[in-house]
């Protein structure tokens, strides 16, 4: 393979990609590459993978599906993070009665309340 042609091909493909971070779809490869995986990569990486026959640009439908999956994954991650932050306070009955009446065990009323 002529290296000049190879890199010229990569540059031509890169120039034809309009997005800075295009979404590509992987293809089956003899070294174990799995077909159908959607990935967002820099333009130069996408051009090289397309030139090598390892990927193709995603269709508009595939792009929309990928973005919806990313939004869903982000929301699930945010919910998991919020679940970690939930604080639980265990009160016994006396403390609970003190909260309801405004008094707690061992606390003096404030001077303003007198």
C-alpha positions as a Markdown table, in Angstrom:
| # | Residue | x | y | z |
|---|---|---|---|---|
| 1 | Unk | 0.0 | 0.0 | 0.0 |
| 2 | Unk | 1.2 | 3.4 | -0.9 |
| 3 | Unk | 1.4 | 5.6 | 2.3 |
| 4 | Unk | 0.9 | 8.8 | 0.4 |
| 5 | Unk | -2.4 | 7.5 | -1.0 |
| 6 | Unk | -3.4 | 6.1 | 2.4 |
| 7 | Unk | -2.9 | 9.5 | 4.2 |
| 8 | Unk | -4.5 | 11.4 | 1.3 |
| 9 | Unk | -7.5 | 9.2 | 1.6 |
| 10 | Unk | -7.7 | 9.9 | 5.3 |
| 11 | Unk | -7.4 | 13.7 | 4.8 |
| 12 | Unk | -10.2 | 13.5 | 2.1 |
| 13 | Unk | -12.5 | 11.6 | 4.4 |
| 14 | Unk | -11.7 | 14.0 | 7.3 |
| 15 | Unk | -12.5 | 17.0 | 5.1 |
| 16 | Unk | -15.8 | 15.5 | 4.1 |
| 17 | Unk | -16.9 | 15.0 | 7.7 |
| 18 | Unk | -18.9 | 18.1 | 8.8 |
| 19 | Unk | -18.9 | 17.5 | 12.6 |
| 20 | Unk | -16.1 | 18.0 | 15.0 |
| 21 | Unk | -17.1 | 14.8 | 16.9 |
| 22 | Unk | -19.1 | 12.6 | 14.5 |
| 23 | Unk | -20.8 | 9.4 | 15.5 |
| 24 | Unk | -19.6 | 6.3 | 13.8 |
| 25 | Unk | -20.9 | 2.7 | 13.6 |
| 26 | Unk | -18.3 | -0.1 | 14.0 |
| 27 | Unk | -18.1 | -3.0 | 11.5 |
| 28 | Unk | -17.0 | -6.6 | 12.0 |
| 29 | Unk | -13.3 | -7.0 | 11.8 |
| 30 | Unk | -11.1 | -10.1 | 11.7 |
| 31 | Unk | -9.4 | -9.2 | 14.9 |
| 32 | Unk | -12.6 | -9.3 | 16.9 |
| 33 | Unk | -14.3 | -6.0 | 16.2 |
| 34 | Unk | -18.0 | -6.0 | 17.0 |
| 35 | Unk | -20.4 | -4.6 | 14.4 |
| 36 | Unk | -23.1 | -2.1 | 15.3 |
| 37 | Unk | -21.4 | -0.2 | 18.2 |
| 38 | Unk | -22.1 | 3.5 | 18.1 |
| 39 | Unk | -19.3 | 5.8 | 19.3 |
| 40 | Unk | -18.7 | 9.5 | 19.2 |
| 41 | Unk | -15.1 | 10.2 | 18.3 |
| 42 | Unk | -12.9 | 13.1 | 17.0 |
| 43 | Unk | -13.0 | 13.8 | 13.3 |
| 44 | Unk | -9.4 | 12.5 | 12.7 |
| 45 | Unk | -10.1 | 9.2 | 14.5 |
| 46 | Unk | -13.4 | 8.7 | 12.5 |
| 47 | Unk | -11.6 | 9.4 | 9.2 |
| 48 | Unk | -8.8 | 6.8 | 10.0 |
| 49 | Unk | -11.3 | 4.2 | 11.1 |
| 50 | Unk | -13.4 | 4.7 | 8.0 |
| 51 | Unk | -10.3 | 4.6 | 5.8 |
| 52 | Unk | -9.3 | 1.3 | 7.5 |
| 53 | Unk | -12.7 | -0.2 | 6.9 |
| 54 | Unk | -13.4 | -0.5 | 10.6 |
| 55 | Unk | -16.3 | 1.9 | 10.8 |
| 56 | Unk | -18.8 | 4.0 | 8.8 |
| 57 | Unk | -20.6 | 7.3 | 9.6 |
| 58 | Unk | -23.8 | 6.8 | 11.4 |
| 59 | Unk | -27.1 | 7.5 | 9.7 |
| 60 | Unk | -29.4 | 10.2 | 11.1 |
| 61 | Unk | -31.6 | 7.6 | 12.8 |
| 62 | Unk | -28.6 | 6.0 | 14.4 |
| 63 | Unk | -27.4 | 9.3 | 15.7 |
| 64 | Unk | -30.7 | 10.1 | 17.2 |
| 65 | Unk | -30.9 | 6.7 | 18.9 |
| 66 | Unk | -27.3 | 7.2 | 20.3 |
| 67 | Unk | -28.2 | 10.7 | 21.7 |
| 68 | Unk | -31.3 | 9.4 | 23.3 |
| 69 | Unk | -29.4 | 6.5 | 24.9 |
| 70 | Unk | -26.8 | 9.1 | 26.2 |
| 71 | Unk | -29.5 | 11.3 | 27.7 |
| 72 | Unk | -31.1 | 8.2 | 29.4 |
| 73 | Unk | -27.7 | 7.1 | 30.8 |
| 74 | Unk | -27.0 | 10.6 | 32.1 |
| 75 | Unk | -30.3 | 10.8 | 33.8 |
| 76 | Unk | -29.8 | 7.3 | 35.4 |
| 77 | Unk | -26.4 | 8.4 | 36.6 |
| 78 | Unk | -27.7 | 11.6 | 38.1 |
| 79 | Unk | -30.5 | 9.7 | 39.9 |
| 80 | Unk | -28.0 | 7.2 | 41.3 |
| 81 | Unk | -25.9 | 10.2 | 42.5 |
| 82 | Unk | -28.9 | 11.7 | 44.2 |
| 83 | Unk | -29.7 | 8.4 | 45.9 |
| 84 | Unk | -26.3 | 8.5 | 47.5 |
| 85 | Unk | -27.0 | 11.9 | 49.0 |
| 86 | Unk | -30.2 | 11.1 | 50.7 |
| 87 | Unk | -29.8 | 11.7 | 54.4 |
| 88 | Unk | -31.8 | 9.8 | 57.0 |
| 89 | Unk | -32.1 | 10.8 | 60.6 |
| 90 | Unk | -33.4 | 8.3 | 63.1 |
| 91 | Unk | -35.5 | 9.9 | 65.9 |
| 92 | Unk | -36.7 | 8.2 | 69.0 |
| 93 | Unk | -40.2 | 9.0 | 70.3 |
| 94 | Unk | -39.1 | 11.7 | 72.8 |
| 95 | Unk | -37.1 | 13.5 | 70.1 |
| 96 | Unk | -40.1 | 13.4 | 67.8 |
| 97 | Unk | -42.4 | 14.8 | 70.5 |
| 98 | Unk | -39.8 | 17.6 | 71.1 |
| 99 | Unk | -39.8 | 18.4 | 67.4 |
| 100 | Unk | -43.6 | 18.6 | 67.3 |
| 101 | Unk | -43.7 | 20.9 | 70.4 |
| 102 | Unk | -40.7 | 23.0 | 69.4 |
| 103 | Unk | -38.7 | 21.7 | 72.5 |
| 104 | Unk | -36.0 | 19.2 | 72.6 |
| 105 | Unk | -34.5 | 17.3 | 75.5 |
| 106 | Unk | -31.8 | 19.3 | 77.2 |
| 107 | Unk | -32.4 | 22.5 | 75.4 |
| 108 | Unk | -33.3 | 25.8 | 77.1 |
| 109 | Unk | -35.8 | 28.1 | 75.6 |
| 110 | Unk | -34.2 | 31.1 | 73.8 |
| 111 | Unk | -34.2 | 34.4 | 75.6 |
| 112 | Unk | -36.4 | 35.8 | 72.8 |
| 113 | Unk | -39.1 | 33.2 | 73.5 |
| 114 | Unk | -39.5 | 34.4 | 77.2 |
